[in-house]
Amino acid sequence: MKTPANTLPTDVETLQELVLKLQSQVSTKQNKLDTLQSKYQYLLEQFRLAQHQQFGRSSEENATQGDLFNEAETLLGDFVEPEKESISYTRNKPKRKPLPKDLPREVIIHDINEADKVCDCCGNDLHQMGEDKSEQLKFVPAQIKVIEHIRLKYSCRTCEQSATQTPLKIAPVPTSPIPKSIATPSLLSQIITSKYQFSLPLYRQEMFFKQHGIEINRKTMSEWMIKCATLFKPIIDIFHEHLLQQSVVQADETPLKVLKEDKSTCYMWLYCSGTDSARENNLKNIVLYDYQNNRSGRCAVNYLQGFTGALQVDGYKGYEQTNAQLSGCWAHARRKFTDAQKAQGHNKAGKAQWAINHIQKLYRIEKLIEGKSAEEKVAIRREQALPLLEQFRTWLDKSALQVPPKSAVGKAIAYNLNQWQKLVRYVENGDLNIDNNRAERAIKPFVIGRKNWLFSNSASGANASAVLYSVIETAKANGLTPFNYLMHLLEELPKEPDDLEPLLPWNVELEQKI
C-alpha cells in the first residue's frame, strides 16, 4: 500500500527507518511467496507422479498387466506405416521359427484329381516333379485318464483247509506323494504349475475339472498343496544351504495379506543367487521365498545367518542389520530420477534427464561385458565405469546445493548420495551385477499371482506358497520345465532316497527344457 507523499516524515532518520521497515515487509512477503511457490511445485510434482502411477505404465520398458487384455491391439498399434515419399527402406520378411521336430506329426497329402493329371497343351500324362510343404500347429486338449491299481492277493490252499491262520501275500502299495488320495504326480504338478507358475486360482481350476465331470473342490486342492510343500521342504533346506555358500545374494520383499494373522500386512521375502537363465562363474541359480509376518530386519538376519558375502538390495535399512557386505542397486537409483522426470511433466532437458542419460552409460558398459569372467569385468569397470562414477558424484554434490531438497529431483539426488558407497561396490566385484533386477524379476511371478488370488488364508498356506514358488522359480532359473521337474520330485521323494543331491535342479537332466 502506497504512503501519501504529504504524510512522509521530513527528517532523514525517520525516513530511513520507514524504508527499512518497508523493505522488511517486502522481504517477508517474498519469503512467503517463495514458500507457497515451493509448496505448489511440490504438490504439482506429487499430483503428476500419482497420475502417472494410476494411469501410466508401471514399467519403464514393458507393458503393464492391464495391457495384456488388449495385447494384440497394442502390438499392432505400435507399428506406423512410414510415408513412402519421405522414407525409403528395405523391410526384411519375417522368418517363422520351425516347429520342433520331436512333436507328433499328422501328414495330410493334397493331390489334384486324376482327370487333371494330363497336360492341357499336348494331352500327355503329367508326372510328379516335387512338392510344396507347409506346417500348421494343432492344439489337442489335455487328456485325463484314471490309473487303476490292482494288487493281486495270494494264499496257501493247504493252510486254508487247516485250522491255522492262513498267511496272505499281496503286492506292496505303490508309492504316492499323497497316500490314499486320487492325486498322481502329474495331477499335482499340473495344479501346482497352474496356480504358482501361471497364476490360475484354485477355484478356476475347480471349474476346469467340473467341465470334465470330475469333482475336485478347492479345499481338497489346498490341502494337497500344503502336503506337497511339506514333501518338498528337505529340497528347500538344501537350496538354502547352497544359497548361504554363494559369494553374492540378492534380496527383495513384497507385502502379502494373510487373513488369519494378527498383523494387517505380512511380507514375502525373496533371496536369489546366480543368473536368470544360465550358470556362469560356477554360481548356482537359486530362488527362495520366505514368508514372514513382518518387515523387520531380523527376518533377513535370521534367514541369512552365516552368510558373509555380498548382499545386493535396494535402499531398505533393514538389511543393514545383517553381517553381509551391502551393495546398492543402480536400477533403483535411476528410478528415482525417472519418477522425478514424470513429476516434472514434459521437461526432458532438466537435471533428471541428465542423470538418466549418465546412468545409461554405465549400463552400456555392462552390456559389453556380458559373459566375461569376474576378473575381466572388474578390469573393464575400473577403466570405463569408474571415471563415469566420479563424474556423476561431482554432479550430485553440485546439484544438491542447487535444487530444493523436498523436490522430486532433490529427493533423487539425496537417495543417490546416501547410497553412494553401496552403489559403487559393484566395480570391485565381478560377481556383482550393476542392479538388483535379478531379484525383482524373480519376485514378479509372485506379485502377478497375488493380483489374481489377492491373499493367503493362513500362515500355513503362505508358507506352502513360499515353498512351491521356490521350487518352480529355481527350476526355471536352471533351464528346467517346472511341470517336469515337479513331477520328477513327486515321483522320487516318496521313495525316501538317502541322497537328495541328485534331485537338485542343476544335477537333473530332463527331456524337455525351457
C-alpha positions as CSV (number, residue, x, y, z in Angstrom):
1,M,0.0,0.0,0.0
2,K,1.5,3.4,-1.0
3,T,2.1,6.1,1.5
4,P,0.8,9.6,0.5
5,A,3.7,12.0,-0.2
6,N,2.3,14.6,2.2
7,T,2.4,12.1,5.1
8,L,6.0,11.1,4.7
9,P,8.4,12.2,7.5
10,T,10.7,15.1,6.7
11,D,13.7,14.1,8.8
12,V,16.2,11.7,7.2
13,E,16.5,9.3,10.1
14,T,12.7,8.6,10.3
15,L,12.6,8.3,6.6
16,Q,15.4,5.7,6.7
17,E,13.5,3.7,9.4
18,L,10.4,3.7,7.2
19,V,12.4,2.5,4.2
20,L,13.9,-0.3,6.2
21,K,10.5,-1.3,7.6
22,L,9.0,-1.4,4.1
23,Q,12.0,-3.5,2.9
24,S,11.5,-5.9,5.7
25,Q,7.8,-6.3,4.8
26,V,8.6,-6.8,1.2
27,S,11.2,-9.4,2.1
28,T,8.8,-11.2,4.4
29,K,6.1,-11.3,1.7
30,Q,8.7,-12.5,-0.8
31,N,9.7,-15.3,1.5
32,K,6.0,-16.3,2.0
33,L,5.6,-16.2,-1.8
34,D,8.7,-18.4,-2.3
35,T,7.4,-20.8,0.3
36,L,4.0,-21.0,-1.4
37,Q,5.6,-21.4,-4.8
38,S,7.8,-24.3,-3.4
39,K,4.7,-26.0,-1.8
40,Y,2.8,-25.5,-5.1
41,Q,5.6,-27.1,-7.1
42,Y,5.9,-30.0,-4.6
43,L,2.1,-30.7,-4.7
44,L,2.2,-30.4,-8.5
45,E,5.0,-33.0,-8.7
46,Q,3.2,-35.3,-6.4
47,F,0.0,-35.0,-8.4
48,R,1.8,-35.7,-11.7
49,L,3.6,-38.7,-10.2
50,A,0.3,-40.1,-8.7
51,Q,-1.4,-39.5,-12.0
52,H,1.3,-41.5,-13.8
53,Q,1.2,-44.3,-11.2
54,Q,-2.6,-44.5,-11.6
55,F,-2.9,-44.3,-15.4
56,G,0.6,-44.6,-16.8
57,R,2.8,-47.7,-17.4
58,S,4.2,-49.3,-14.2
59,S,7.3,-50.4,-16.0
60,E,9.8,-48.3,-17.9
61,E,10.1,-50.8,-20.7
62,N,7.4,-53.5,-20.5
63,A,3.7,-53.3,-20.8
64,T,1.6,-53.3,-17.7
65,Q,-0.5,-56.2,-16.6
66,G,-3.6,-54.3,-17.8
67,D,-2.1,-54.1,-21.3
68,L,-2.3,-57.9,-21.6
69,F,-6.1,-57.6,-22.2
70,N,-5.6,-55.7,-25.4
71,E,-2.2,-57.1,-26.3
72,A,-3.0,-57.7,-30.0
73,E,-4.3,-54.2,-30.5
74,T,-1.3,-52.7,-28.6
75,L,1.3,-54.6,-30.6
76,L,-0.4,-53.8,-33.9
77,G,-0.9,-50.2,-32.9
78,D,2.8,-49.7,-32.3
79,F,3.5,-50.2,-36.0
80,V,3.1,-47.0,-38.0
81,E,3.5,-47.2,-41.8
82,P,6.1,-44.6,-42.8
83,E,5.4,-42.1,-45.6
84,K,6.8,-43.6,-48.8
85,E,7.6,-40.1,-50.2
86,S,9.9,-39.2,-47.3
87,I,11.4,-42.6,-46.2
88,S,12.8,-45.4,-48.3
89,Y,13.8,-48.7,-46.6
90,T,14.1,-52.4,-47.2
91,R,11.9,-54.4,-45.0
92,N,13.2,-57.9,-44.2
93,K,10.5,-60.5,-44.5
94,P,9.9,-62.0,-41.0
95,K,11.0,-65.6,-40.7
96,R,8.9,-68.0,-38.7
97,K,10.7,-70.4,-36.4
98,P,10.4,-74.0,-37.4
99,L,8.2,-76.2,-35.2
100,P,10.0,-78.7,-33.0
101,K,11.0,-81.9,-34.8
102,D,10.0,-84.1,-31.9
103,L,6.3,-83.1,-32.0
104,P,3.9,-85.8,-33.2
105,R,3.0,-85.2,-36.8
106,E,0.0,-86.0,-38.9
107,V,0.7,-85.9,-42.6
108,I,-2.1,-84.9,-45.0
109,I,-1.4,-85.2,-48.7
110,H,-3.3,-82.9,-51.0
111,D,-3.5,-84.1,-54.6
112,I,-5.2,-82.9,-57.8
113,N,-8.0,-85.0,-59.4
114,E,-6.9,-87.9,-61.7
115,A,-8.7,-86.2,-64.6
116,D,-6.4,-83.1,-64.2
117,K,-3.2,-85.2,-64.4
118,V,-2.9,-84.6,-68.1
119,C,-1.2,-81.8,-69.9
120,D,-3.5,-79.1,-71.2
121,C,-1.2,-78.5,-74.2
122,C,-0.5,-81.9,-75.6
123,G,-2.7,-84.3,-73.6
124,N,0.2,-86.5,-72.3
125,D,0.2,-87.7,-68.7
126,L,1.8,-85.5,-66.0
127,H,4.5,-86.7,-63.7
128,Q,5.1,-85.6,-60.1
129,M,8.1,-83.2,-60.1
130,G,8.1,-82.1,-56.5
131,E,6.0,-80.9,-53.6
132,D,5.3,-77.8,-51.5
133,K,5.2,-78.4,-47.8
134,S,3.7,-76.2,-45.1
135,E,3.1,-76.7,-41.4
136,Q,0.2,-75.8,-39.1
137,L,0.0,-76.3,-35.3
138,K,-3.0,-78.1,-33.9
139,F,-3.9,-78.0,-30.2
140,V,-5.2,-81.2,-28.6
141,P,-6.9,-80.6,-25.3
142,A,-5.3,-82.2,-22.2
143,Q,-6.1,-85.8,-21.8
144,I,-7.3,-87.0,-18.4
145,K,-7.4,-90.7,-17.5
146,V,-7.8,-92.9,-14.5
147,I,-4.9,-95.1,-13.3
148,E,-6.5,-98.2,-11.7
149,H,-4.1,-100.1,-9.4
150,I,-5.0,-103.8,-8.9
151,R,-3.0,-105.5,-6.2
152,L,-3.1,-109.3,-6.5
153,K,-3.5,-111.4,-3.3
154,Y,-2.1,-114.9,-2.8
155,S,-2.8,-117.5,-0.2
156,C,-2.0,-121.2,0.5
157,R,-4.8,-123.7,-0.2
158,T,-3.2,-126.3,2.3
159,C,-3.2,-123.7,5.1
160,E,-6.8,-122.7,4.2
161,Q,-8.0,-126.2,5.0
162,S,-6.2,-126.4,8.3
163,A,-7.2,-124.7,11.5
164,T,-4.1,-122.4,11.4
165,Q,-4.3,-118.8,10.3
166,T,-4.0,-118.6,6.5
167,P,-1.0,-116.4,5.5
168,L,-1.7,-113.9,2.8
169,K,0.7,-112.3,0.3
170,I,-0.1,-109.2,-1.6
171,A,1.8,-106.8,-3.8
172,P,3.1,-103.7,-1.9
173,V,1.2,-100.4,-2.1
174,P,2.7,-98.2,-4.8
175,T,4.5,-95.2,-3.5
176,S,2.4,-92.0,-3.8
177,P,3.1,-88.3,-2.9
178,I,-0.1,-88.2,-1.0
179,P,-1.1,-91.7,0.2
180,K,-4.8,-92.8,0.0
181,S,-5.7,-89.9,-2.4
182,I,-6.5,-89.9,-6.1
183,A,-3.7,-87.4,-6.8
184,T,-0.9,-88.6,-9.0
185,P,2.4,-86.8,-9.5
186,S,1.2,-85.5,-12.9
187,L,-2.1,-84.2,-11.5
188,L,-0.3,-82.5,-8.6
189,S,2.3,-81.0,-10.9
190,Q,-0.5,-79.6,-13.1
191,I,-2.4,-78.0,-10.2
192,I,0.9,-76.5,-8.8
193,T,2.1,-75.0,-12.0
194,S,-1.3,-73.7,-13.0
195,K,-1.5,-71.7,-9.8
196,Y,2.1,-70.8,-8.9
197,Q,3.5,-70.5,-12.4
198,F,0.5,-69.4,-14.5
199,S,-1.4,-67.6,-11.7
200,L,-4.6,-69.7,-12.1
201,P,-6.5,-69.7,-8.7
202,L,-7.8,-72.9,-7.4
203,Y,-11.5,-72.0,-7.8
204,R,-10.9,-71.6,-11.5
205,Q,-9.1,-75.0,-11.6
206,E,-12.1,-76.4,-9.8
207,M,-14.4,-75.2,-12.6
208,F,-12.0,-76.6,-15.2
209,F,-12.2,-80.1,-13.7
210,K,-16.0,-79.8,-13.5
211,Q,-16.1,-79.3,-17.2
212,H,-14.7,-82.9,-17.5
213,G,-17.1,-84.3,-15.0
214,I,-14.6,-84.5,-12.2
215,E,-15.3,-83.2,-8.7
216,I,-12.2,-81.8,-7.0
217,N,-13.0,-78.9,-4.8
218,R,-10.6,-76.1,-4.0
219,K,-10.4,-77.2,-0.3
220,T,-9.0,-80.6,-1.3
221,M,-6.5,-78.9,-3.7
222,S,-5.4,-76.6,-0.9
223,E,-4.7,-79.5,1.4
224,W,-2.8,-81.2,-1.4
225,M,-0.7,-78.0,-1.9
226,I,0.3,-77.9,1.8
227,K,1.2,-81.6,1.8
228,C,3.3,-81.2,-1.3
229,A,5.1,-78.2,0.2
230,T,5.9,-80.4,3.3
231,L,7.2,-83.1,0.9
232,F,9.5,-80.5,-0.8
233,K,10.8,-79.0,2.4
234,P,14.0,-81.1,2.5
235,I,14.8,-79.9,-1.0
236,I,14.2,-76.3,0.1
237,D,16.5,-76.8,3.0
238,I,19.3,-77.9,0.7
239,F,18.7,-74.9,-1.6
240,H,19.0,-72.7,1.5
241,E,22.4,-74.3,2.4
242,H,23.7,-73.8,-1.1
243,L,22.4,-70.2,-1.1
244,L,24.4,-69.3,2.0
245,Q,27.6,-70.7,0.3
246,Q,27.3,-68.3,-2.7
247,S,29.5,-65.2,-2.9
248,V,26.6,-62.9,-3.9
249,V,23.0,-63.0,-2.9
250,Q,20.2,-60.6,-4.0
251,A,17.2,-59.9,-1.9
252,D,13.8,-58.1,-2.1
253,E,10.5,-58.2,-0.2
254,T,6.8,-57.5,-1.1
255,P,3.7,-57.2,1.1
256,L,1.2,-60.0,1.4
257,K,-2.2,-60.1,3.1
258,V,-2.8,-63.2,5.3
259,L,-6.4,-63.3,6.8
260,K,-5.6,-65.4,9.9
261,E,-2.7,-63.2,11.1
262,D,-2.8,-60.6,13.8
263,K,-1.0,-58.1,11.6
264,S,-2.7,-56.4,8.7
265,T,0.3,-56.7,6.3
266,C,2.7,-59.6,6.2
267,Y,5.7,-60.0,3.8
268,M,7.1,-62.4,1.3
269,W,10.9,-62.1,1.3
270,L,12.9,-63.2,-1.8
271,Y,16.5,-64.3,-1.9
272,C,18.3,-65.4,-5.1
273,S,21.7,-66.2,-6.5
274,G,23.2,-66.8,-9.9
275,T,21.8,-65.5,-13.1
276,D,18.3,-65.5,-14.7
277,S,18.7,-68.5,-17.1
278,A,22.2,-70.0,-17.1
279,R,25.0,-70.5,-14.6
280,E,28.2,-68.6,-15.1
281,N,31.4,-68.3,-13.0
282,N,30.2,-71.5,-11.1
283,L,27.3,-69.6,-9.4
284,K,24.3,-71.7,-8.6
285,N,20.9,-70.5,-9.7
286,I,18.7,-70.5,-6.6
287,V,15.5,-68.6,-6.0
288,L,14.0,-68.9,-2.5
289,Y,10.8,-67.3,-1.0
290,D,10.5,-66.9,2.8
291,Y,7.2,-65.9,4.4
292,Q,7.3,-63.6,7.5
293,N,4.5,-61.7,9.3
294,N,6.6,-58.5,9.4
295,R,9.3,-56.5,7.6
296,S,11.8,-56.3,10.4
297,G,15.4,-56.5,9.5
298,R,15.6,-59.5,11.9
299,C,13.9,-61.6,9.2
300,A,16.8,-61.1,6.8
301,V,19.3,-61.6,9.7
302,N,17.8,-64.9,10.7
303,Y,17.5,-66.2,7.1
304,L,21.0,-65.2,6.1
305,Q,22.6,-66.4,9.3
306,G,26.2,-67.4,8.5
307,F,26.3,-65.5,5.2
308,T,29.1,-63.0,4.9
309,G,29.3,-62.4,1.2
310,A,27.9,-59.5,-0.9
311,L,24.2,-58.8,-0.4
312,Q,22.7,-56.7,-3.2
313,V,19.5,-54.9,-2.2
314,D,17.6,-51.7,-2.6
315,G,17.8,-48.9,0.0
316,Y,15.7,-50.6,2.7
317,K,17.7,-50.1,6.0
318,G,16.5,-53.4,7.5
319,Y,19.3,-55.2,5.5
320,E,22.0,-53.2,7.3
321,Q,21.4,-55.5,10.4
322,T,22.9,-58.5,8.5
323,N,26.6,-59.4,8.5
324,A,26.8,-59.2,4.7
325,Q,28.5,-56.5,2.7
326,L,25.7,-54.5,1.2
327,S,25.7,-53.5,-2.4
328,G,23.3,-51.0,-4.0
329,C,21.1,-51.1,-7.0
330,W,21.5,-48.7,-9.9
331,A,18.1,-49.5,-11.2
332,H,16.6,-48.0,-8.0
333,A,18.9,-45.0,-8.3
334,R,17.8,-44.4,-11.8
335,R,14.1,-44.9,-11.0
336,K,14.3,-42.0,-8.5
337,F,15.2,-39.8,-11.4
338,T,12.6,-41.2,-13.8
339,D,10.0,-40.6,-11.1
340,A,11.3,-37.0,-10.8
341,Q,11.1,-36.6,-14.6
342,K,7.5,-37.8,-14.5
343,A,6.7,-35.4,-11.7
344,Q,8.1,-32.5,-13.7
345,G,5.8,-33.2,-16.7
346,H,7.2,-32.9,-20.2
347,N,10.5,-31.3,-19.2
348,K,13.1,-33.5,-21.0
349,A,16.1,-31.2,-20.6
350,G,16.5,-30.9,-16.9
351,K,18.7,-32.4,-14.3
352,A,16.7,-35.6,-14.1
353,Q,17.2,-36.3,-17.8
354,W,20.9,-35.7,-17.5
355,A,21.2,-38.2,-14.6
356,I,19.2,-40.8,-16.5
357,N,21.4,-40.4,-19.6
358,H,24.6,-40.6,-17.5
359,I,23.4,-43.8,-15.7
360,Q,22.6,-45.3,-19.1
361,K,26.3,-45.0,-20.0
362,L,27.0,-47.3,-17.0
363,Y,24.5,-49.9,-18.3
364,R,26.1,-49.8,-21.8
365,I,29.4,-50.9,-20.2
366,E,27.5,-53.8,-18.5
367,K,26.1,-54.8,-21.9
368,L,29.5,-55.1,-23.4
369,I,31.0,-57.3,-20.6
370,E,28.2,-59.9,-20.5
371,G,29.6,-63.4,-20.4
372,K,33.1,-62.3,-19.4
373,S,34.9,-63.7,-16.3
374,A,34.7,-61.8,-13.0
375,E,38.3,-60.7,-13.3
376,E,37.7,-59.2,-16.8
377,K,34.6,-57.4,-15.6
378,V,36.5,-55.8,-12.8
379,A,39.2,-54.6,-15.1
380,I,36.8,-53.1,-17.6
381,R,34.7,-51.5,-14.9
382,R,37.7,-49.8,-13.3
383,E,38.8,-48.5,-16.7
384,Q,35.5,-47.3,-18.1
385,A,32.9,-47.2,-15.3
386,L,35.0,-45.6,-12.6
387,P,35.6,-42.3,-14.4
388,L,31.8,-42.0,-15.1
389,L,31.0,-42.6,-11.4
390,E,33.4,-40.0,-10.3
391,Q,31.9,-37.5,-12.7
392,F,28.4,-38.4,-11.5
393,R,29.4,-38.0,-7.9
394,T,30.7,-34.5,-8.6
395,W,27.5,-33.6,-10.4
396,L,25.4,-34.9,-7.4
397,D,27.4,-32.8,-4.9
398,K,27.0,-29.7,-7.0
399,S,23.3,-30.3,-7.8
400,A,22.4,-30.9,-4.2
401,L,23.2,-27.2,-3.5
402,Q,21.1,-26.0,-6.4
403,V,17.7,-27.7,-6.1
404,P,15.2,-27.7,-3.2
405,P,15.7,-30.9,-1.1
406,K,12.0,-31.7,-0.9
407,S,11.5,-31.6,-4.7
408,A,11.4,-34.8,-6.6
409,V,14.9,-34.2,-8.1
410,G,16.2,-33.2,-4.7
411,K,15.0,-36.5,-3.2
412,A,16.5,-38.4,-6.1
413,I,19.9,-36.7,-5.5
414,A,19.7,-37.3,-1.8
415,Y,18.9,-41.0,-2.3
416,N,22.0,-41.4,-4.6
417,L,24.3,-39.6,-2.2
418,N,23.0,-41.6,0.8
419,Q,23.5,-44.9,-1.1
420,W,26.8,-43.9,-2.8
421,Q,29.2,-46.3,-1.0
422,K,26.8,-49.2,-1.8
423,L,26.2,-48.1,-5.4
424,V,29.9,-48.2,-6.3
425,R,30.8,-51.5,-4.8
426,Y,29.9,-53.4,-7.9
427,V,33.0,-52.0,-9.6
428,E,35.4,-54.1,-7.4
429,N,33.4,-57.3,-7.5
430,G,32.9,-59.1,-10.8
431,D,30.3,-61.4,-9.4
432,L,28.0,-58.4,-8.5
433,N,25.5,-57.1,-11.0
434,I,25.0,-53.4,-11.6
435,D,21.5,-53.6,-10.1
436,N,19.1,-55.8,-8.1
437,N,16.8,-56.5,-11.1
438,R,17.5,-60.3,-10.8
439,A,15.7,-60.3,-7.5
440,E,12.9,-58.1,-8.8
441,R,12.3,-60.3,-11.8
442,A,12.3,-63.4,-9.5
443,I,9.7,-61.9,-7.2
444,K,7.5,-60.7,-10.1
445,P,5.7,-64.1,-10.6
446,F,4.5,-63.9,-7.0
447,V,3.4,-60.3,-7.4
448,I,1.4,-61.2,-10.6
449,G,-0.1,-64.2,-8.9
450,R,-1.1,-62.1,-5.9
451,K,-3.2,-59.9,-8.2
452,N,-5.3,-63.0,-9.0
453,W,-5.7,-64.7,-5.6
454,L,-5.3,-61.4,-3.6
455,F,-4.4,-63.0,-0.2
456,S,-3.5,-66.2,1.7
457,N,-6.0,-67.6,4.2
458,S,-3.4,-68.7,6.8
459,A,0.2,-68.8,7.7
460,S,0.5,-72.4,6.7
461,G,-0.9,-71.6,3.2
462,A,1.6,-68.7,2.9
463,N,4.5,-70.9,3.9
464,A,3.3,-73.6,1.4
465,S,3.2,-70.9,-1.3
466,A,6.8,-69.8,-0.5
467,V,8.0,-73.4,-0.9
468,L,6.2,-74.1,-4.1
469,Y,7.2,-70.7,-5.7
470,S,10.8,-71.5,-4.7
471,V,10.8,-74.9,-6.4
472,I,9.2,-73.5,-9.6
473,E,11.4,-70.4,-9.9
474,T,14.6,-72.4,-9.1
475,A,13.7,-74.9,-11.8
476,K,13.1,-72.1,-14.3
477,A,16.4,-70.4,-13.4
478,N,18.2,-73.7,-14.2
479,G,16.5,-74.2,-17.6
480,L,14.1,-76.9,-16.5
481,T,10.4,-77.1,-17.3
482,P,8.7,-76.7,-13.9
483,F,6.0,-79.2,-14.7
484,N,8.5,-81.9,-15.5
485,Y,10.8,-81.1,-12.5
486,L,7.9,-81.1,-10.0
487,M,6.6,-84.4,-11.4
488,H,10.1,-85.8,-11.1
489,L,10.3,-84.7,-7.4
490,L,6.8,-86.0,-6.7
491,E,7.8,-89.4,-8.1
492,E,11.2,-89.7,-6.3
493,L,10.7,-88.1,-2.9
494,P,8.0,-90.5,-1.7
495,K,10.6,-93.3,-2.1
496,E,12.6,-91.6,0.7
497,P,16.0,-91.6,-1.1
498,D,19.1,-91.4,1.1
499,D,20.8,-88.8,-1.0
500,L,18.9,-85.8,-2.3
501,E,21.7,-84.1,-4.2
502,P,20.9,-86.0,-7.5
503,L,17.4,-84.4,-7.3
504,L,18.7,-80.8,-7.2
505,P,17.8,-78.9,-10.5
506,W,21.5,-78.4,-11.5
507,N,22.0,-82.2,-11.2
508,V,18.9,-83.2,-13.1
509,E,18.7,-84.0,-16.8
510,L,15.1,-83.9,-18.1
511,E,14.0,-84.3,-21.7
512,Q,12.1,-81.0,-22.1
513,K,13.8,-77.7,-21.2
514,I,12.6,-74.2,-21.4
